[in-house]
Amino acid sequence: MPAPLHTPANIRIEKRDLKFGRETPPPRWWHSGDPGRTAFFNALSSTFPVGEKFFMTAVRHYREGTPQPLRGQIDDFLYQESMHTREHVVFNRQAEDAGFDIATAEDRARRTIAWAKRRSPIQQLAATCALEHFTATLAHDALANPEHLGGAAEEAQQLWRWHAIEEIEHKAVAFDTYLHAARAMTPLRRWLKRSTVMCVTTMRFHYVIFRNTADLLRQDGRNDWATWKVLLAWLYGRHGLMRALFRGVFTYMRPGFHPWEVDDRGLLEEALHLLEAAKPKAMAV
């Protein structure tokens, strides 16, 4: 199937009210008994509540005046992001219950978002596009390669699979909103703005995630070269999550890029079947 040049008409951004891990919180090293993988995913999760609220605000700012079906997609995007915020607040509190100090990581993310909020609304939207591209790229790779979630505690695995599914479903909403909001700009200026913001966002994202990962590893007494060597090989190896993210940055910088150039509707269908088949007790509709 050729890659679509715009958001496919048959994409549905589902409103799901799912809850995870309420009865069976994950263990301290919930991902494969590995402190490195656990710290990396916990570091990601620590940024989600404040980050997703930022995304919602940035996109909502431009909702009025957007045409259908984009306006309806924005509403569905806002719903999904609000559910992600709720579930990752719970997940982060469970990490605290397991003995981690998550507050430091959350505060670092909060300071970065506060910095971003001092930019113009269109720059905030461009930053949202960049970060949504990150999450969609990571989501695609996490679903396409079973190794990324394999070995994780069952409830945590379902949480991250659900989150990945929805990040793919709504991966073009912020970008399409940006195209509408910046429609009066010349194509060159529109590209320069989103590309410049992507460069800045990439640097700040890596700083926050890896500082948070190091802080969490330090709490386990594992912030050492041996642990980082294994973790970085997993993240940047041939099929690594962060290697895919790095490639995705260059894809995004190309003029004419659109998130649905990667047509992962088939991957979505497979992942949805897995999510439905799991039906954990703590998941409620």
C-alpha positions in Angstrom: 0.0 0.0 0.0 1.5 3.4 -1.0 2.1 5.8 1.9 -0.6 8.4 2.1 0.4 12.1 1.5 -2.1 13.2 4.2 -4.0 11.8 7.1 -6.0 8.8 5.8 -9.8 9.4 5.8 -10.5 6.1 7.6 -8.3 6.8 10.6 -10.3 6.6 13.8 -9.1 8.2 17.0 -10.9 6.1 19.5 -12.0 7.4 22.9 -11.0 4.7 25.3 -11.3 4.9 29.1 -8.9 2.2 30.3 -7.3 1.8 33.6 -4.1 -0.2 34.3 -2.3 -1.7 37.3 -4.7 -0.7 40.0 -4.8 -4.2 41.6 -1.4 -5.4 40.6 1.2 -2.6 40.7 4.4 -3.4 38.8 7.6 -4.5 40.8 10.5 -2.1 41.2 12.4 -3.3 38.2 9.2 -4.0 36.2 10.9 -4.2 32.8 12.7 -7.6 32.5 14.1 -7.3 36.0 16.5 -4.8 34.4 17.3 -1.5 36.2 18.4 0.2 33.0 15.3 -0.5 30.9 13.1 0.2 33.9 14.8 3.6 34.5 14.5 4.6 30.9 10.8 3.9 30.7 10.2 5.5 34.1 12.1 8.5 32.9 9.8 8.7 29.9 6.7 8.3 32.0 7.9 11.1 34.4 7.6 13.6 31.5 4.2 12.6 30.3 1.7 14.2 32.6 3.1 17.7 32.3 4.1 17.2 28.7 0.7 16.0 27.5 -1.0 18.9 29.3 1.3 21.2 27.3 0.3 19.4 24.1 -3.4 19.8 24.8 -3.0 23.5 25.5 -0.9 24.1 22.4 -3.4 22.3 20.1 -6.5 23.6 21.8 -5.3 27.2 21.2 -5.9 26.7 17.4 -9.1 24.6 17.6 -11.5 27.4 16.8 -11.6 28.0 13.0 -10.2 24.6 12.0 -12.3 22.8 9.5 -13.8 19.3 9.9 -12.7 16.6 10.2 -9.7 18.2 11.8 -11.7 19.9 14.6 -13.3 16.5 15.6 -9.8 14.9 15.5 -8.6 17.6 17.8 -11.3 16.8 20.3 -10.5 13.1 20.1 -6.8 14.0 20.6 -7.6 16.0 23.7 -9.5 13.1 25.1 -6.8 10.6 24.5 -4.1 12.8 25.9 -6.2 13.4 29.1 -6.4 9.6 29.6 -2.7 9.3 29.1 -2.1 11.9 31.7 -4.3 10.2 34.2 -2.7 6.8 33.7 0.8 8.0 33.8 0.1 9.9 37.0 -0.9 6.6 38.5 2.1 4.8 37.0 4.5 7.4 38.4 2.9 7.1 41.8 3.4 3.3 41.6 7.1 3.9 40.8 7.2 6.1 44.0 5.6 3.3 45.9 8.3 1.0 44.6 10.8 3.3 46.2 11.8 5.7 43.5 12.0 9.4 43.9 10.1 10.5 40.8 9.6 14.1 41.9 13.0 15.2 40.8 12.4 13.9 37.3 9.0 15.4 37.1 10.4 18.8 38.2 13.0 18.7 35.5 10.3 18.1 32.9 8.1 20.8 34.5 11.0 23.4 34.2 11.5 22.5 30.5 7.8 22.9 29.8 7.8 26.2 31.6 10.6 27.3 29.3 8.6 26.2 26.3 5.5 28.1 27.5 7.4 31.4 27.2 7.5 30.9 23.4 4.8 32.1 21.0 1.7 29.9 20.5 2.9 28.8 17.0 6.3 27.8 18.4 4.6 25.9 21.2 2.5 24.1 18.5 5.6 23.4 16.5 7.3 21.9 19.6 4.2 19.8 20.1 4.5 18.5 16.5 8.1 17.6 17.2 7.4 15.7 20.4 4.3 14.0 18.9 6.6 12.8 16.2 9.0 11.4 18.8 6.2 9.6 20.6 4.7 8.2 17.3 8.2 7.0 16.2 8.8 5.3 19.6 5.3 3.9 19.5 5.7 2.4 16.1 9.0 0.8 17.0 7.7 -0.5 20.3 4.7 -2.2 18.6 6.7 -3.4 15.6 9.5 -5.1 17.6 8.2 -7.4 20.4 11.6 -7.2 22.2 10.9 -3.6 23.3 8.0 -4.5 25.6 8.7 -8.2 26.0 9.8 -9.1 29.5 7.8 -6.2 31.0 5.3 -6.9 33.8 2.0 -7.7 32.2 0.0 -4.7 33.4 2.9 -2.3 32.5 3.2 -3.9 29.1 -0.5 -3.3 28.4 -0.3 0.3 29.6 2.6 1.0 27.2 1.0 -0.9 24.3 -2.3 1.1 24.8 -0.4 4.3 24.9 1.6 3.4 21.8 -1.6 2.6 19.9 -3.2 5.9 20.6 0.0 7.9 19.8 -0.1 6.4 16.4 -3.9 7.0 15.9 -3.5 10.7 16.6 0.1 11.2 15.4 -0.9 13.7 12.7 -3.4 15.9 14.6 -0.8 18.4 16.0 0.9 18.5 12.6 -2.3 19.0 10.6 -3.2 21.7 13.1 0.2 23.4 12.5 -0.3 23.3 8.8 -3.7 25.0 9.2 -2.4 27.5 11.8 0.6 28.4 9.6 -1.2 28.4 6.3 -0.5 32.1 5.7 3.3 31.5 5.9 5.3 30.7 2.8 6.2 27.0 2.5 9.8 27.9 3.2 9.1 29.8 6.4 6.7 27.1 7.6 9.4 24.5 7.1 12.1 26.5 8.7 10.1 27.1 11.8 9.2 23.5 12.4 12.7 22.3 11.5 14.4 24.8 13.8 12.0 24.0 16.6 12.7 20.3 16.0 16.4 20.8 16.5 15.9 22.6 19.8 13.3 20.1 21.0 15.6 17.1 20.1 18.4 18.5 22.3 16.2 19.3 25.2 14.3 16.0 25.0 17.5 14.0 25.1 18.9 16.1 28.0 15.7 15.6 30.1 15.3 11.9 29.4 18.9 10.9 30.0 19.3 13.1 33.1 16.1 11.5 34.5 17.4 8.0 33.6 20.7 8.7 35.4 18.9 10.0 38.5 16.8 6.9 38.7 19.7 4.6 38.2 21.6 6.4 40.9 18.9 5.6 43.3 19.5 1.9 42.6 23.3 2.4 42.9 23.5 1.4 39.2 24.5 4.7 37.5 27.7 3.2 36.2 29.4 2.4 32.9 28.4 -1.3 33.1 24.7 -0.5 33.3 24.8 2.3 30.7 26.8 0.1 28.3 24.0 -2.4 28.3 21.2 0.2 28.2 22.8 2.2 25.3 23.4 -0.9 23.3 19.7 -1.8 23.7 18.5 1.8 22.9 20.9 2.5 20.0 21.6 -1.0 18.6 20.3 -2.2 15.2 16.7 -2.3 16.4 17.0 0.2 19.2 14.2 2.5 20.2 16.4 5.6 20.3 18.1 4.7 17.0 14.7 4.7 15.4 14.0 8.1 17.0 17.3 9.5 15.6 16.3 8.4 12.1 12.9 9.9 12.6 14.3 13.3 13.3 15.9 13.4 9.9 12.7 12.2 8.2 10.8 15.0 9.9 13.2 17.6 8.6 12.5 16.9 5.0 10.3 19.4 3.2 6.9 17.9 2.4 7.0 15.5 5.3 3.8 14.3 6.8 3.4 11.9 9.8 1.3 9.4 7.7 4.2 8.8 5.3 4.7 5.9 7.6 1.5 4.0 7.0 1.2 1.9 10.2 -2.5 1.1 10.0 -1.7 -2.6 9.7 0.5 -2.4 12.8 -2.3 -0.7 14.6 -4.8 -3.5 13.8 -2.4 -6.1 15.1 -1.7 -4.2 18.3 -5.4 -3.6 18.9 -6.0 -7.4 18.7 -3.3 -8.0 21.3 -4.7 -5.3 23.6 -8.2 -6.8 23.3 -7.0 -10.3 23.8 -5.2 -9.4 27.1 -8.2 -8.0 28.9 -6.4 -7.6 32.3 -8.6 -7.5 35.3 -7.5 -3.9 36.1 -8.5 -2.7 32.7 -12.0 -1.2 32.7 -14.0 0.3 29.8 
